[in-house]
Structures are given as C-alpha cells and as structure tokens.
Amino acid sequence: MAPKRVECIKFFSAGLFFLLILSGCGHTIQKGDIDTPTAGQIKVGIDESYRQLMDAEIYTFQSIYKNAKFDTIYSDEAVIIDLFMKDSIPTMVVNRKLTKEEEDYLNARQIVPRTALIAYDAIAFIVNTENPDSNIYFDRIRDIFTGKITRWDQIDPASKLGDIKVIFDNYKSSNPRYLKERFKVDKLPSLCFAVNNNREVISFVEKNKSAIGVISVNWISDPQDSVTVNFLKRIRVMGISPEGNNTPDASFYQPYQAYIVQGNYPFTREVYITNRQTYTGLGYGLAQFVAGEKGQLIILRSGMVPATQPIRIVEIKK
C-alpha cells in the first residue's frame, strides 16, 4: 500500500521568512572584543546529516546580523562531540544529548552546557529505482540489522537481487549508532558497509540495485531545494510499516513531516544544539535563533519537524 501524501503547514505566515533579511542589527566588533549573541566569530560543529538545514540557518542569521561569522565544521557525530568535549568548538548540532559522564566531565571544569531541542528528524531508508521492494515491514528491517535476513529473496521470494548491502554515510556517524541502540545490538552485521558522507550513500544506491542506503531525512526532505529534487530523481524512499504490523493490509509510511508528528513513521529522533560558552556569546545567540520562531520556520521549510512551534496537518485527498 503506497503512503498517502500529507502536507504540513505552519500556523504563522511563510512571509516572515522573507522579512528575515530585511532587518539587521549588531554592533561592530573591535579587535580583542569578546563575541556577543549577534556579533563576533566562533566555530560550530555540525553533524554532517544536518548540513542542508544548518547552511540555511546560518546563512539567514548572518543576513540579519552582519557582524556574525561562523566557521562551520561538518563531520560525523563522534568527531563533533570529541571536538566539543576538548573545547575545540563551543557549539554543536547533533541528534543526541550529552551523556551523564560527559556532563559530569564538563561540570567538574565549571562548564554548564546548555542544550536546546530544535527539531525532530528521521532516518530514511533508500533503494535503487529499479528495486520493486520499496515498502518493507518494520520487523524485516529489524531482522536485517540483527543478522537474520541477508538476502532479498528472504523478503520477497521472487526477488533476483541477491545479497543485501546496507550502506551508511560513516561508521562514526549518528545513523549506525542510532540503529544499534534501537535494535540493541553491539555491532552491525557483515552486510553493512560505510562510505564517506550522505552524498556518497545516494550515489552508491543509485548504481547498485541490491543496496539499502541509510541517511538523514534532511538530505531528501526539502522539496524546494534543487539538491533534494536531484537526489529524489535518483533513488526511491522506502515506506516502513509500524512496528509489529506484518499483515497484508498494513500501511507503509515514508518519513514525511506529518507521519513523524503523528508517530506513524517508526525511525524518528531528536536534534539538539548544545552550547558550552560560559558567557552569553554568539553560540547562545545562534541557539536562540534556531530554537526561535524564525529558525523554526526554516526547519519547517526544510521538511523536518520544528520542535518549539505548533504545526497543523492537512490531508490532501485525490
């Protein structure tokens, strides 16, 4: 059963987005000054899964606050968190909170990190456009990652695709970590492989009929972005049934905003911005912006789900 198309619409007017660049403030930073919430220069570490989103957020912030500059570091989750803990970056965007051990380590050094929930994200499973199995039961996904299923004909006896290959963006990224935690496995099965980033996952799946790619939905969720549109022409996004529903009349859901909000799509997660600055600096300003009305509108437009602003769901019936 193909998923219904659902559109999410924000309560506040999209016209606000275009007003963002019309107002600017912030003072000129002199040499030696400390950064402020709207001016200065800092490094920001960002999970590569959220490159599309944070490029838009930072571009808009800098359009408003002309004296703000961010040196962005895009990498896998493990690298970003390591840089944060070593004080190489004061602010990071990842999809997990700090652990108790990490917080204790910082607190012992008189650092109290501030974490804000900014969005709800999802992991998307993608397949080759010639793969007929674009809908799959949740339990089959679990069986793949627990090593019980290794071939396509174990999912569909008529399949001629052979061995399944699961492709991640990086073994140190948040995606394999999330799935290991979700399915309570210490390591991934041997059918799992990694490339270098989300773009390479999409390229691999495009060329390999037997592959399943695992990426952040942010890479394929913005219908107004030319990069997203190009990617969606090259692959298919799998529909997943709710956990435990393996019946012939099961519904299958793709990671659309509405299905994330309603809890129909089973592979969702939270996205956080965390700041370790001990003063009210530029890291604080960016966090406030992204968690505020303007930043949340950008998240909505990106195809992800805003964390702090209400949305309403409109079902379009044909």
N, C-alpha and C positions, 0 to 999 in steps of 0.2 A: 504494500500500500504506500503510494507516494505521499510525502508530507504535504499538508496544506500550507499555502503561503500565508504568512501572517506579517503584518506591518506594525512596528512600534512607533508611536507618535508622542512627542514631548508636550507637556502642558504649556510650557512657555514658548513664545514665538521664535521661530528659527531666524527671524530678522535680527535678533540680538547678536547672532554670530557675526553679522556684517558690521555691527556697531562696534565690535571689539577693537578694530584697528583705527577707529575714529577718535578714540580718547587715549591720551598718553600722559604719564606723569613720571616722577622720579627726579632726583637731583643728580647733578654731575659729580662723579666720584673723583676726588683728587688723589694723587699718588700717596699711598700709605694709609688711606682710609680703609675701614673695615666694610664689608658688604652689608647692605640693608635688605629689607624684604623686596625692594623693587630696583635695586641697583648693585653693581659690583660684578664679580666674576667668580664662579665656582665650578667644580667638576660634579657631574651627575652620572651615576652608574645605572644603566637600564638593561634589564633582561631583553635580549635580542627579540624575544617574542612580541615585545611591545614597541618596536622601532616605529611602525607606521603611526601608532597613536601618539607617542611622545614627540615625534617630529612635529606633528600638528600642534600639540600643546605648547611646546617651547617656541615654535615659530610665532604663534599668536601672542604669547606672553611677551616676547621680545618686540613684537609690533606695537604693543601698548607701552611697555617700559623700555625705552630706547637705550638706557644705560645699563641694562642687564645683559650678561653674557654667560652662556653655559658651555663648558667643554664636555661634550657627551661621550661616554664610553659605553658602547653596546657590546655585550658579551653574554656568555651563558651564566646561569644563575649562580653556580658555585664560585665563579671568578668575581662576580659583582659583590656577593656577600663577603668574600675574603677581603676585597679592597675596602669595603665599608668597615669591617672589623679592625683593619690595620690603620684606619684613619687616612687612607689614600683618597677617599671620596666622602663628602659629608652627607650626601643624599643619594638614595637609590630607589628604583622601582622594580619590584619583584612580586611574585604571587604567593608569598608566604610571610608570616610574621617572624620575628626573631624568636629563637628558642629561649627557654629559661636560662640555659647555660650561657648563651650569647648575651642576653640582657644582664645577667649577673656579672659577666666579664666587663661590660661597659660601665655598669653601676659602680663597680669597685674602682673605676678610674674617674669617678664623679661625672659620668656622662649618662644622661637620662634620654634615651632615644624616644622620639615622638613618631608614632605610626598612624597613618590615616588610610582607611578603606576608601578606594576611589572608584572601583569598578568590579563587575562580575564578568568573568572570562569563561571560555570553554576550550577544551581540546577538540580539534576536528580530526577526523579520520578521512583520508582522501585516497582515491583509487584511480587507476587508468580509465580513460574514457571508453575503452573497449571492454572493460570488465563489467559483465552483466550483474554481478552481485554488489549492487550499490546500497542495498538495505541489508542490515545484519542484526541479529538478536544480541542484546547486551551479553547474555551468557556465552555466546560464541566469542565475543571479544575477550571476555574473562578467560575462556579456555585457551585462546591464543597466547595470552600473557602468562598463563600458568603452565604452558607447555603441553596441554592436552590435544590441541589442534595445531598441525604443522602444514597441512595441505589444503588446497581449495576444495578438493572433492570430499573432504570431511564436512564441509559446509554445504556444498551443492554436489551431489554425486555425479551430475552431468558435466561438471566443470573440467576443462582441459588445461587449466592454468598451472598445475603442478604445485611446487613448494611455495609457501607464503614467505614473503620477505617484508619485514616491518622496518621502516626507515625513520630514524629520529634526526633532529637537527644537530644534536651533540649529546654525547653520553653524560656530560656535566650540566645539561640544561634542566629546566624545571619539568619538562614533559616526561622523561623516563622516571624522574624522582616521583612525580605525581602518580604515575601508573603503578609503580612498585608499592607505594603506600596504599593506593586504592585496592589493589588485589593482594596485599600482604605477602609479597614475595621479596626475598633478599636480593635476587638477581634476575635479570631478564633472560628469557630462553635464547638459544643459539640462533634462532631465525631473526633476531633483532640486530640491526646494523645502524651506524651513525655516519652522517656526512658532516658538513661544517656549519650549516645555517638553514633557515626555513626555505630560502630560495632554492637551495640545492635539493631539499626534500621534494619540492614541487617538480623540479626538473627530472629527478630520478623516477618519480611515479609516472610522469608523462611518457617516459621511454621504456617502462617496464610494466607489462600487463599483470604480473603476479604480485606487485608491490602494494603495500598499505603504508601511506605516509602519515605521520603524526605531527601536527603543527598547531600553533595557537590560532584560534579563530580570527584574531585581529588581522592576520595576513590575507584573509579572504572574506571579510565581513563588511567592507565599505563599498557599496555599490556605486558611489560617486568617484571612487579613486581609480585611475587608469591602471595602476599596478594590479589592484584587486581584480578588475574586469579581465585583464590579460590572463591572470592566474586561473580564473574560473573557466576560461575557454579551454584550458589545457588539461584539467583534471575534473573529477566528479567528487562531490562531498557525500560521504556515506550517511544514510539515515540509520539511527540506532533505536531499538525498542526500549521501553522502560525495563529496569531490572526485574527479572523473574517472569516476564511475559514472553513466552515462546509459542504462543498459539498461532494458528494460521491467520486469524483475523487481527493480529497485533498491529498497532500503529507504529510507524517509524518516524523519528524526529531528527531533523538536521539542526545544527547549532544556530538557529535564528534567535533574535533577541527575545521574542515572545515565549519561545519554548524554554529559554534559560530562565526568564522571570517566573514562569508557571511551574518550573521544576520538571518539565517533561523530558528535557534532554539530560541524560544521566552523567555527563562528564563536564561539570562546571567547577569553577574555583574562583577565589577572590584575588584581587590585585591591590597591592598596598604601595604607598610612598612613605618611606621612612627617613627621618632627618636626625642627625646626631649633633648638629651645631648647638653649642651651649649658650648661644645668644640668638636674638631674633634677626636672622640673616636671610640671605637670598634663598637658601634651602627651604626655610619656613615660608617665604613668600610664594615659591613655586608650589609647595604642598597646598597652601591655602587656595591658590588659584585653581589647581586641578580638582580639588575637592569642592570648589565653589560652583556657582551657577554657570558661569561662562565655561569653565573647564569641563563640567559635566555635560554641557551641550555638545562639546567636541567629542566626548566619549559616546554620546548617543548617536551622533552623525557617523562615527567610525564603525558602527554596527555592534559595539559592545553595550553592556547594560550599565548605566550610571548607578553609583552606589548611594548617593545622597539626594537625588532629585526624583520625584514621582513620575511615573510614566503610565500612559493608558494604552490598552491593547485594542486594536481594531481588526476584526477578521474580515477579509475581503472574499466574498462568495461569488463564484462564477455562475 
